[in-house]
Amino acid sequence: MHRTVMARFLISLCMLAAVAACNSFQGVQVVVDEDAVSSAEFRLD
């Protein structure tokens, strides 16, 4: 029983870490996209 509980706990931790990593990565992507859009707008001007 203890092994299954530990396995579930570790799996949940890994899932939370993956979600946090995806959120931070998406935040970086959004910043890069905003910079690209602003530079493209300046080029058009």
N, CA, C and O atoms as a Maestro MAE file, in Angstrom:
{
 s_m_m2io_version
 :::
 2.0.0
}

f_m_ct {
 s_m_title
 :::
 protein
 m_atom[180] {
  # First column is atom index #
  i_m_mmod_type
  r_m_x_coord
  r_m_y_coord
  r_m_z_coord
  i_m_residue_number
  s_m_chain_name
  s_m_pdb_residue_name
  s_m_pdb_atom_name
  i_m_atomic_number
  :::
  1 25 0.840 -1.203 0.000 1 A "MET " " N  " 7
  2 3 0.000 0.000 0.000 1 A "MET " " CA " 6
  3 2 0.872 1.249 0.000 1 A "MET " " C  " 6
  4 15 0.581 2.219 -0.699 1 A "MET " " O  " 8
  5 25 1.944 1.216 0.791 2 A "HIS " " N  " 7
  6 3 2.777 2.419 0.858 2 A "HIS " " CA " 6
  7 2 3.423 2.715 -0.491 2 A "HIS " " C  " 6
  8 15 3.585 3.876 -0.869 2 A "HIS " " O  " 8
  9 25 3.790 1.662 -1.211 3 A "ARG " " N  " 7
  10 3 4.427 1.895 -2.511 3 A "ARG " " CA " 6
  11 2 3.455 2.551 -3.483 3 A "ARG " " C  " 6
  12 15 3.840 3.443 -4.238 3 A "ARG " " O  " 8
  13 25 2.202 2.116 -3.469 4 A "THR " " N  " 7
  14 3 1.233 2.719 -4.390 4 A "THR " " CA " 6
  15 2 0.985 4.177 -4.021 4 A "THR " " C  " 6
  16 15 0.850 5.032 -4.897 4 A "THR " " O  " 8
  17 25 0.925 4.455 -2.721 5 A "VAL " " N  " 7
  18 3 0.708 5.842 -2.292 5 A "VAL " " CA " 6
  19 2 1.887 6.704 -2.717 5 A "VAL " " C  " 6
  20 15 1.690 7.808 -3.224 5 A "VAL " " O  " 8
  21 25 3.105 6.220 -2.519 6 A "MET " " N  " 7
  22 3 4.284 6.984 -2.926 6 A "MET " " CA " 6
  23 2 4.309 7.164 -4.440 6 A "MET " " C  " 6
  24 15 4.660 8.236 -4.933 6 A "MET " " O  " 8
  25 25 3.938 6.121 -5.178 7 A "ALA " " N  " 7
  26 3 3.933 6.227 -6.640 7 A "ALA " " CA " 6
  27 2 2.934 7.294 -7.083 7 A "ALA " " C  " 6
  28 15 3.242 8.115 -7.947 7 A "ALA " " O  " 8
  29 25 1.749 7.282 -6.496 8 A "ARG " " N  " 7
  30 3 0.754 8.294 -6.861 8 A "ARG " " CA " 6
  31 2 1.247 9.684 -6.487 8 A "ARG " " C  " 6
  32 15 1.044 10.638 -7.238 8 A "ARG " " O  " 8
  33 25 1.894 9.806 -5.331 9 A "PHE " " N  " 7
  34 3 2.407 11.103 -4.899 9 A "PHE " " CA " 6
  35 2 3.468 11.610 -5.871 9 A "PHE " " C  " 6
  36 15 3.459 12.779 -6.255 9 A "PHE " " O  " 8
  37 25 4.394 10.713 -6.271 10 A "LEU " " N  " 7
  38 3 5.440 11.118 -7.209 10 A "LEU " " CA " 6
  39 2 4.845 11.471 -8.568 10 A "LEU " " C  " 6
  40 15 5.283 12.427 -9.209 10 A "LEU " " O  " 8
  41 25 3.855 10.709 -9.007 11 A "ILE " " N  " 7
  42 3 3.228 11.000 -10.305 11 A "ILE " " CA " 6
  43 2 2.542 12.366 -10.261 11 A "ILE " " C  " 6
  44 15 2.635 13.144 -11.210 11 A "ILE " " O  " 8
  45 25 1.857 12.650 -9.159 12 A "SER " " N  " 7
  46 3 1.183 13.947 -9.052 12 A "SER " " CA " 6
  47 2 2.213 15.076 -9.033 12 A "SER " " C  " 6
  48 15 1.987 16.128 -9.632 12 A "SER " " O  " 8
  49 25 3.345 14.869 -8.351 13 A "LEU " " N  " 7
  50 3 4.391 15.887 -8.335 13 A "LEU " " CA " 6
  51 2 4.935 16.108 -9.737 13 A "LEU " " C  " 6
  52 15 5.144 17.247 -10.155 13 A "LEU " " O  " 8
  53 25 5.167 15.012 -10.468 14 A "CYS " " N  " 7
  54 3 5.682 15.139 -11.836 14 A "CYS " " CA " 6
  55 2 4.680 15.880 -12.712 14 A "CYS " " C  " 6
  56 15 5.070 16.699 -13.545 14 A "CYS " " O  " 8
  57 25 3.401 15.601 -12.532 15 A "MET " " N  " 7
  58 3 2.382 16.285 -13.330 15 A "MET " " CA " 6
  59 2 2.378 17.777 -13.017 15 A "MET " " C  " 6
  60 15 2.302 18.603 -13.927 15 A "MET " " O  " 8
  61 25 2.459 18.126 -11.733 16 A "LEU " " N  " 7
  62 3 2.479 19.538 -11.363 16 A "LEU " " CA " 6
  63 2 3.723 20.220 -11.928 16 A "LEU " " C  " 6
  64 15 3.646 21.346 -12.419 16 A "LEU " " O  " 8
  65 25 4.867 19.543 -11.859 17 A "ALA " " N  " 7
  66 3 6.096 20.120 -12.399 17 A "ALA " " CA " 6
  67 2 5.969 20.316 -13.907 17 A "ALA " " C  " 6
  68 15 6.421 21.330 -14.440 17 A "ALA " " O  " 8
  69 25 5.360 19.357 -14.595 18 A "ALA " " N  " 7
  70 3 5.193 19.476 -16.049 18 A "ALA " " CA " 6
  71 2 4.269 20.641 -16.380 18 A "ALA " " C  " 6
  72 15 4.535 21.401 -17.311 18 A "ALA " " O  " 8
  73 25 3.189 20.784 -15.624 19 A "VAL " " N  " 7
  74 3 2.258 21.890 -15.874 19 A "VAL " " CA " 6
  75 2 2.951 23.226 -15.628 19 A "VAL " " C  " 6
  76 15 2.793 24.161 -16.412 19 A "VAL " " O  " 8
  77 25 3.718 23.321 -14.543 20 A "ALA " " N  " 7
  78 3 4.421 24.567 -14.248 20 A "ALA " " CA " 6
  79 2 5.436 24.880 -15.344 20 A "ALA " " C  " 6
  80 15 5.568 26.032 -15.755 20 A "ALA " " O  " 8
  81 25 6.149 23.867 -15.819 21 A "ALA " " N  " 7
  82 3 7.130 24.081 -16.883 21 A "ALA " " CA " 6
  83 2 6.433 24.534 -18.158 21 A "ALA " " C  " 6
  84 15 6.925 25.426 -18.849 21 A "ALA " " O  " 8
  85 25 5.292 23.927 -18.477 22 A "CYS " " N  " 7
  86 3 4.555 24.322 -19.688 22 A "CYS " " CA " 6
  87 2 4.066 25.761 -19.556 22 A "CYS " " C  " 6
  88 15 4.133 26.526 -20.518 22 A "CYS " " O  " 8
  89 25 3.577 26.136 -18.379 23 A "ASN " " N  " 7
  90 3 3.084 27.497 -18.193 23 A "ASN " " CA " 6
  91 2 4.221 28.501 -18.347 23 A "ASN " " C  " 6
  92 15 4.047 29.521 -19.013 23 A "ASN " " O  " 8
  93 25 5.373 28.238 -17.750 24 A "SER " " N  " 7
  94 3 6.491 29.166 -17.867 24 A "SER " " CA " 6
  95 2 6.977 29.226 -19.308 24 A "SER " " C  " 6
  96 15 7.337 30.298 -19.795 24 A "SER " " O  " 8
  97 25 6.992 28.081 -19.999 25 A "PHE " " N  " 7
  98 3 7.435 28.064 -21.393 25 A "PHE " " CA " 6
  99 2 6.468 28.856 -22.264 25 A "PHE " " C  " 6
  100 15 6.899 29.583 -23.160 25 A "PHE " " O  " 8
  101 25 5.165 28.725 -22.015 26 A "GLN " " N  " 7
  102 3 4.182 29.486 -22.780 26 A "GLN " " CA " 6
  103 2 4.351 30.977 -22.518 26 A "GLN " " C  " 6
  104 15 4.198 31.787 -23.432 26 A "GLN " " O  " 8
  105 25 4.666 31.348 -21.274 27 A "GLY " " N  " 7
  106 3 4.894 32.753 -20.960 27 A "GLY " " CA " 6
  107 2 6.063 33.298 -21.754 27 A "GLY " " C  " 6
  108 15 6.003 34.419 -22.258 27 A "GLY " " O  " 8
  109 25 7.130 32.512 -21.873 28 A "VAL " " N  " 7
  110 3 8.288 32.944 -22.660 28 A "VAL " " CA " 6
  111 2 7.884 33.078 -24.117 28 A "VAL " " C  " 6
  112 15 8.261 34.045 -24.779 28 A "VAL " " O  " 8
  113 25 7.123 32.120 -24.623 29 A "GLN " " N  " 7
  114 3 6.683 32.178 -26.019 29 A "GLN " " CA " 6
  115 2 5.846 33.431 -26.259 29 A "GLN " " C  " 6
  116 15 6.004 34.091 -27.286 29 A "GLN " " O  " 8
  117 25 4.961 33.763 -25.328 30 A "VAL " " N  " 7
  118 3 4.113 34.940 -25.499 30 A "VAL " " CA " 6
  119 2 4.978 36.195 -25.554 30 A "VAL " " C  " 6
  120 15 4.738 37.075 -26.380 30 A "VAL " " O  " 8
  121 25 5.980 36.286 -24.684 31 A "VAL " " N  " 7
  122 3 6.852 37.463 -24.681 31 A "VAL " " CA " 6
  123 2 7.585 37.567 -26.008 31 A "VAL " " C  " 6
  124 15 7.682 38.651 -26.583 31 A "VAL " " O  " 8
  125 25 8.100 36.444 -26.497 32 A "VAL " " N  " 7
  126 3 8.821 36.461 -27.772 32 A "VAL " " CA " 6
  127 2 7.876 36.867 -28.894 32 A "VAL " " C  " 6
  128 15 8.247 37.657 -29.762 32 A "VAL " " O  " 8
  129 25 6.658 36.333 -28.884 33 A "ASP " " N  " 7
  130 3 5.697 36.675 -29.933 33 A "ASP " " CA " 6
  131 2 5.364 38.169 -29.886 33 A "ASP " " C  " 6
  132 15 5.270 38.812 -30.931 33 A "ASP " " O  " 8
  133 25 5.187 38.721 -28.690 34 A "GLU " " N  " 7
  134 3 4.883 40.147 -28.582 34 A "GLU " " CA " 6
  135 2 6.040 40.976 -29.125 34 A "GLU " " C  " 6
  136 15 5.814 41.956 -29.835 34 A "GLU " " O  " 8
  137 25 7.274 40.601 -28.804 35 A "ASP " " N  " 7
  138 3 8.425 41.331 -29.323 35 A "ASP " " CA " 6
  139 2 8.467 41.245 -30.842 35 A "ASP " " C  " 6
  140 15 8.754 42.237 -31.512 35 A "ASP " " O  " 8
  141 25 8.185 40.070 -31.388 36 A "ALA " " N  " 7
  142 3 8.216 39.904 -32.843 36 A "ALA " " CA " 6
  143 2 7.143 40.773 -33.490 36 A "ALA " " C  " 6
  144 15 7.386 41.392 -34.526 36 A "ALA " " O  " 8
  145 25 5.964 40.823 -32.888 37 A "VAL " " N  " 7
  146 3 4.882 41.636 -33.456 37 A "VAL " " CA " 6
  147 2 5.254 43.111 -33.402 37 A "VAL " " C  " 6
  148 15 5.038 43.829 -34.378 37 A "VAL " " O  " 8
  149 25 5.805 43.580 -32.289 38 A "SER " " N  " 7
  150 3 6.162 44.994 -32.169 38 A "SER " " CA " 6
  151 2 7.251 45.353 -33.181 38 A "SER " " C  " 6
  152 15 7.187 46.413 -33.805 38 A "SER " " O  " 8
  153 25 8.246 44.484 -33.349 39 A "SER " " N  " 7
  154 3 9.307 44.766 -34.316 39 A "SER " " CA " 6
  155 2 8.731 44.760 -35.727 39 A "SER " " C  " 6
  156 15 9.131 45.574 -36.559 39 A "SER " " O  " 8
  157 25 7.792 43.850 -36.007 40 A "ALA " " N  " 7
  158 3 7.174 43.802 -37.334 40 A "ALA " " CA " 6
  159 2 6.377 45.082 -37.579 40 A "ALA " " C  " 6
  160 15 6.387 45.614 -38.689 40 A "ALA " " O  " 8
  161 25 5.690 45.578 -36.555 41 A "GLU " " N  " 7
  162 3 4.924 46.815 -36.725 41 A "GLU " " CA " 6
  163 2 5.863 47.981 -37.015 41 A "GLU " " C  " 6
  164 15 5.567 48.819 -37.866 41 A "GLU " " O  " 8
  165 25 6.988 48.038 -36.316 42 A "PHE " " N  " 7
  166 3 7.939 49.116 -36.568 42 A "PHE " " CA " 6
  167 2 8.478 49.030 -37.994 42 A "PHE " " C  " 6
  168 15 8.691 50.052 -38.647 42 A "PHE " " O  " 8
  169 25 8.697 47.809 -38.471 43 A "ARG " " N  " 7
  170 3 9.186 47.648 -39.838 43 A "ARG " " CA " 6
  171 2 8.146 48.152 -40.833 43 A "ARG " " C  " 6
  172 15 8.490 48.786 -41.831 43 A "ARG " " O  " 8
  173 25 6.864 47.865 -40.556 44 A "LEU " " N  " 7
  174 3 5.814 48.323 -41.469 44 A "LEU " " CA " 6
  175 2 5.738 49.848 -41.464 44 A "LEU " " C  " 6
  176 15 5.506 50.467 -42.503 44 A "LEU " " O  " 8
  177 25 5.934 50.447 -40.300 45 A "ASP " " N  " 7
  178 3 5.884 51.905 -40.232 45 A "ASP " " CA " 6
  179 2 7.078 52.489 -40.971 45 A "ASP " " C  " 6
  180 15 7.228 53.710 -41.035 45 A "ASP " " O  " 8
  :::
 }
 m_bond[179] {
  # First column is bond index #
  i_m_from
  i_m_to
  i_m_order
  :::
  1 1 2 1
  2 2 3 1
  3 3 4 2
  4 3 5 1
  5 5 6 1
  6 6 7 1
  7 7 8 2
  8 7 9 1
  9 9 10 1
  10 10 11 1
  11 11 12 2
  12 11 13 1
  13 13 14 1
  14 14 15 1
  15 15 16 2
  16 15 17 1
  17 17 18 1
  18 18 19 1
  19 19 20 2
  20 19 21 1
  21 21 22 1
  22 22 23 1
  23 23 24 2
  24 23 25 1
  25 25 26 1
  26 26 27 1
  27 27 28 2
  28 27 29 1
  29 29 30 1
  30 30 31 1
  31 31 32 2
  32 31 33 1
  33 33 34 1
  34 34 35 1
  35 35 36 2
  36 35 37 1
  37 37 38 1
  38 38 39 1
  39 39 40 2
  40 39 41 1
  41 41 42 1
  42 42 43 1
  43 43 44 2
  44 43 45 1
  45 45 46 1
  46 46 47 1
  47 47 48 2
  48 47 49 1
  49 49 50 1
  50 50 51 1
  51 51 52 2
  52 51 53 1
  53 53 54 1
  54 54 55 1
  55 55 56 2
  56 55 57 1
  57 57 58 1
  58 58 59 1
  59 59 60 2
  60 59 61 1
  61 61 62 1
  62 62 63 1
  63 63 64 2
  64 63 65 1
  65 65 66 1
  66 66 67 1
  67 67 68 2
  68 67 69 1
  69 69 70 1
  70 70 71 1
  71 71 72 2
  72 71 73 1
  73 73 74 1
  74 74 75 1
  75 75 76 2
  76 75 77 1
  77 77 78 1
  78 78 79 1
  79 79 80 2
  80 79 81 1
  81 81 82 1
  82 82 83 1
  83 83 84 2
  84 83 85 1
  85 85 86 1
  86 86 87 1
  87 87 88 2
  88 87 89 1
  89 89 90 1
  90 90 91 1
  91 91 92 2
  92 91 93 1
  93 93 94 1
  94 94 95 1
  95 95 96 2
  96 95 97 1
  97 97 98 1
  98 98 99 1
  99 99 100 2
  100 99 101 1
  101 101 102 1
  102 102 103 1
  103 103 104 2
  104 103 105 1
  105 105 106 1
  106 106 107 1
  107 107 108 2
  108 107 109 1
  109 109 110 1
  110 110 111 1
  111 111 112 2
  112 111 113 1
  113 113 114 1
  114 114 115 1
  115 115 116 2
  116 115 117 1
  117 117 118 1
  118 118 119 1
  119 119 120 2
  120 119 121 1
  121 121 122 1
  122 122 123 1
  123 123 124 2
  124 123 125 1
  125 125 126 1
  126 126 127 1
  127 127 128 2
  128 127 129 1
  129 129 130 1
  130 130 131 1
  131 131 132 2
  132 131 133 1
  133 133 134 1
  134 134 135 1
  135 135 136 2
  136 135 137 1
  137 137 138 1
  138 138 139 1
  139 139 140 2
  140 139 141 1
  141 141 142 1
  142 142 143 1
  143 143 144 2
  144 143 145 1
  145 145 146 1
  146 146 147 1
  147 147 148 2
  148 147 149 1
  149 149 150 1
  150 150 151 1
  151 151 152 2
  152 151 153 1
  153 153 154 1
  154 154 155 1
  155 155 156 2
  156 155 157 1
  157 157 158 1
  158 158 159 1
  159 159 160 2
  160 159 161 1
  161 161 162 1
  162 162 163 1
  163 163 164 2
  164 163 165 1
  165 165 166 1
  166 166 167 1
  167 167 168 2
  168 167 169 1
  169 169 170 1
  170 170 171 1
  171 171 172 2
  172 171 173 1
  173 173 174 1
  174 174 175 1
  175 175 176 2
  176 175 177 1
  177 177 178 1
  178 178 179 1
  179 179 180 2
  :::
 }
}
